[in-house]
Amino acid sequence: MANKETMTVNMGPQHPSTHGVLQLILELDGETVVKATPHIGFLHRGVEKLSEHRTYHQTIPLTDRLDYLAPMSNNLGYVLAVEKLLGITDKIPARANTIRVMLAELTRLKSHLVWLATHALDIGAMTVFLYCFREREEIIDIYEKISGARMTSNYFRVGGLSADLPAGITEDIRAFASKMPGLVDTYEGLLTGNKIWQKRTIGVGKISAEDAIDIGLTGPALRCSGVDWDLRRDNPYSGYEDYDFKVIVRDDCDTFGRYKARLDEMRESCKIILQALDKLKPGPILADCPKVCLPPKQDVVNTIEGLIHQFKIITEGFKPEVGEVYQGIEAPKGELGYYLVSDGSPQPFRMKIRPPSFVNLQALPQMVEGSLLADVIATIGTLDIVLGEIDR
């Protein structure tokens, strides 16, 4: 019997289909993947360590840079954890919670649009890429009107929001959320029935429910292995229990199923956004906790008391009681969790982030070993990883 030789190749870290600076060491037998080993650590972010030298408020902008495609989700998870640490979760005004939910779902749409655009482009479908970025641009315009920034929004605050919604923005959001399901139908019309798309995705990157749970998969990657788990419904936060939406679960266990599920999630996000707009009532956007919450901007620029109040909280911070908390949210890519430890000082003694991309990436070797090299590209895309939160 002839000796069986394999070839070891580097895929990345400078490779467009690795969705960031990810290096894959692939051992190939012809075009079949015998072994796949992800290598991370090229970004050296250090967000968790940086937070130990900043006050709780000053840490918020760092979270924007984790999953930079879903900055408001990162903000939300962090401020919820700090509010739990302070014991003020029940004091957040209804208007602030409603706006948080609305923007979190708008962020889910934004993230899924970039996922679909890049995933389709990886496999060779360019038209969808252009369509998705057209819609993403509309969401970014809404971001800019609300927060003043197009990507790193830094809009949520401990206790509420940095500012109220600008005039006329709710009409823009309603118009977008109303038309978006029809645009998702357009994406489906381009891809779902396409024979090339089906051959590149059906049966590719399969992972069973048991293996998905063992590895710690969350989000669409877990739910498409038949596991019915969504933190918005099963461990609700910010009032998600008051919204009517369907958790998308499929048992395809493959790339095609994860593609279909995310499209359906986009439709459900539109429903939640429209419900939030209907629930939105006038009212305060910050909790009544002066020692914790930053004052409204109009007070800061118009009164000396507001200026001093802002200066004191920003420079000195606030001091939570000694303790530790964990808060998880259903981010677009899966469970995003923040573990905070307080030693009674104005800075976190320790912050540990549980990013969904980092955990989901663990499944890649199991999903691609035994498949073709081309299937690696499709599988990385279907995991929807962002290296910003992997190399946090």
Residue pairs with C-beta under 8 A, 6 or more apart in sequence:
4 29
6 27
6 28
6 29
6 34
7 27
7 28
7 29
8 25
8 26
8 27
8 28
9 25
9 26
9 28
10 23
10 24
10 25
10 26
11 17
11 18
11 23
11 24
11 25
11 26
11 376
12 18
12 21
12 22
12 23
12 24
13 21
13 22
13 23
13 39
13 42
14 21
15 22
16 122
17 122
17 377
17 380
17 381
18 24
18 380
19 118
19 380
19 381
19 385
19 386
19 387
20 43
20 385
20 386
20 387
20 388
20 390
21 42
21 43
21 387
21 391
22 38
22 39
22 40
22 42
22 361
22 380
22 385
22 387
22 390
23 38
23 39
23 40
23 42
24 36
24 37
24 38
24 39
24 364
24 376
25 35
25 36
25 37
25 39
26 33
26 35
26 36
26 37
26 373
26 376
27 33
27 34
27 35
27 36
28 34
28 373
31 372
31 373
31 374
32 370
32 371
32 372
32 373
33 368
33 369
33 370
33 371
33 372
33 373
33 375
33 376
34 369
35 365
35 369
36 364
36 365
36 368
36 369
36 376
37 365
38 361
38 364
38 365
40 358
40 361
40 387
40 390
40 391
41 391
42 387
42 391
43 387
43 388
43 390
43 391
44 391
45 65
45 66
45 388
45 391
45 392
46 392
47 62
47 63
47 65
47 66
47 353
47 392
48 350
48 351
48 352
48 353
48 392
50 59
50 62
51 59
51 62
51 347
51 348
51 351
52 347
52 348
52 349
52 350
52 351
53 347
54 62
54 347
55 314
55 316
55 317
55 318
55 346
55 347
56 82
56 158
56 317
56 318
56 320
56 346
56 347
56 348
57 157
57 158
57 294
57 313
57 314
57 317
58 314
58 317
59 78
59 348
59 351
60 75
60 78
60 79
60 154
60 156
60 157
60 158
61 152
61 154
63 71
63 74
63 75
63 77
63 78
64 71
64 74
64 75
64 151
64 152
64 153
64 154
65 71
65 152
65 388
66 74
66 353
66 355
66 386
66 388
66 389
66 392
67 73
67 74
67 111
67 331
67 332
67 333
67 336
67 355
67 357
67 386
67 388
67 389
68 151
68 152
68 386
68 388
69 110
69 111
69 114
69 115
69 332
69 386
70 107
70 108
70 110
70 111
70 331
70 332
70 333
71 107
71 151
71 152
71 153
71 154
72 103
72 104
72 106
72 107
72 143
72 153
72 155
72 156
73 104
73 107
73 108
73 111
73 329
73 331
73 332
73 336
74 331
74 336
74 389
75 153
75 154
75 155
75 156
76 100
76 104
76 156
76 238
76 329
77 327
77 328
77 329
77 331
77 336
77 337
77 338
78 338
79 156
79 157
79 158
79 159
80 89
80 237
80 238
80 327
80 329
80 338
81 325
81 326
81 327
81 338
81 339
81 340
82 158
82 320
82 340
83 89
83 92
83 158
83 159
84 325
84 327
85 320
85 323
85 324
85 325
85 340
85 342
86 158
86 289
86 292
86 318
86 320
88 159
88 287
88 289
88 292
91 159
91 287
91 288
91 289
92 159
92 160
92 238
92 287
93 160
93 283
93 284
93 285
93 286
93 287
94 239
94 281
94 283
95 280
95 281
95 282
95 283
95 284
95 285
96 160
96 161
96 284
96 285
96 286
96 287
97 238
97 239
98 239
98 276
98 279
98 280
98 281
99 161
99 165
99 276
99 280
99 285
100 156
100 161
100 238
101 238
101 239
101 240
101 243
101 272
101 276
102 173
102 272
102 273
102 276
102 277
102 280
103 146
103 155
104 238
104 329
105 269
105 270
105 272
105 273
105 276
106 139
106 142
106 173
106 177
106 269
106 273
107 332
108 265
108 266
108 269
108 332
109 135
109 139
109 180
109 266
109 269
109 270
110 136
110 139
110 140
110 143
111 332
111 333
111 384
112 262
112 263
112 265
112 266
112 269
112 332
113 132
113 133
113 135
113 136
113 139
113 266
114 132
114 133
114 136
115 262
115 332
115 381
115 384
116 128
116 132
116 187
116 259
116 262
116 263
117 128
117 129
117 131
117 132
117 133
117 136
118 129
118 381
119 259
119 378
119 381
119 382
119 384
120 126
120 128
120 129
120 132
120 191
121 128
121 129
122 377
122 378
122 380
122 381
123 196
123 197
123 200
123 201
123 377
123 378
123 381
124 196
125 190
125 191
125 194
125 197
127 190
128 187
128 190
128 191
131 183
131 186
131 187
131 190
132 187
135 180
135 183
138 176
139 176
140 150
140 151
141 150
142 169
142 172
142 173
142 176
143 149
143 150
143 151
143 153
144 150
145 166
145 169
145 172
146 153
146 155
146 165
146 166
146 169
147 153
147 154
147 155
147 162
154 162
155 161
155 162
155 163
156 162
157 286
157 293
157 294
158 292
158 293
159 286
159 287
159 289
159 292
159 293
159 294
160 284
160 285
160 286
160 287
160 293
161 285
161 286
162 294
162 297
163 285
163 296
163 297
164 285
170 277
170 280
173 273
173 277
174 274
174 277
177 270
177 273
177 274
177 277
178 270
178 274
180 266
180 267
180 270
181 266
181 267
181 270
184 263
184 266
184 267
187 263
188 263
191 197
191 259
192 260
198 256
200 255
200 374
200 378
201 254
201 255
201 256
201 259
201 378
201 382
202 254
202 255
202 256
203 254
203 256
204 254
204 255
204 256
204 371
204 375
204 378
204 379
205 254
205 255
205 258
205 367
205 368
205 371
205 375
205 378
205 379
205 382
206 253
206 254
206 367
207 215
207 217
207 221
207 225
207 253
207 363
207 366
207 367
208 225
208 253
209 225
209 226
209 227
209 251
209 253
211 225
211 363
211 366
212 221
212 222
212 225
212 227
212 363
213 222
213 227
215 359
215 362
215 363
215 366
216 359
216 362
217 225
217 334
217 359
217 360
217 363
218 229
218 334
218 335
218 356
218 359
218 360
219 330
219 331
219 332
219 333
219 334
219 335
219 356
219 360
220 248
220 258
220 261
220 262
220 265
220 333
220 334
220 384
221 258
221 334
221 360
221 363
221 382
221 383
221 384
222 229
222 334
223 229
223 230
223 247
223 248
223 249
223 250
223 261
224 249
224 250
224 251
224 252
224 253
224 254
224 257
224 258
224 261
225 251
225 253
226 249
226 250
226 251
226 253
227 249
228 247
228 249
230 247
230 330
231 237
231 328
231 329
231 330
231 335
232 240
232 243
232 245
232 247
232 329
232 330
233 240
233 241
233 245
233 247
235 328
237 327
237 329
242 279
243 272
243 275
243 276
244 271
244 275
245 268
245 271
245 272
246 264
246 268
248 261
248 264
248 265
248 268
249 261
250 257
250 260
250 261
251 257
252 258
252 260
255 378
255 379
255 381
255 382
258 382
259 382
262 384
286 293
286 294
286 296
287 293
290 309
291 313
291 318
292 313
292 318
293 313
294 309
294 310
294 313
294 314
295 306
295 309
295 310
296 306
298 306
299 305
299 306
299 309
300 306
300 307
300 309
300 310
301 307
316 346
317 346
317 347
318 346
319 344
319 345
319 346
320 342
320 344
321 342
321 344
322 342
322 343
322 344
323 341
323 342
324 339
324 340
324 341
324 342
325 339
325 340
326 337
326 338
326 339
326 340
327 337
327 338
328 335
328 336
328 337
328 338
328 354
329 335
329 336
329 337
330 336
331 356
332 384
333 356
333 357
333 360
333 384
333 385
333 386
334 356
334 357
334 359
334 360
335 354
335 356
335 359
336 353
336 354
336 355
336 356
336 389
337 353
337 354
338 351
338 352
338 353
338 354
339 350
339 351
339 352
339 353
339 354
340 348
340 350
340 351
341 348
341 349
341 350
341 351
342 348
342 349
343 349
353 389
353 392
355 389
355 390
355 392
356 389
357 383
357 384
357 385
357 386
357 387
357 389
357 390
358 389
358 390
358 392
360 383
360 384
360 385
361 383
361 385
361 390
363 383
364 379
364 380
364 383
367 379
367 383
368 375
368 376
368 379
371 379
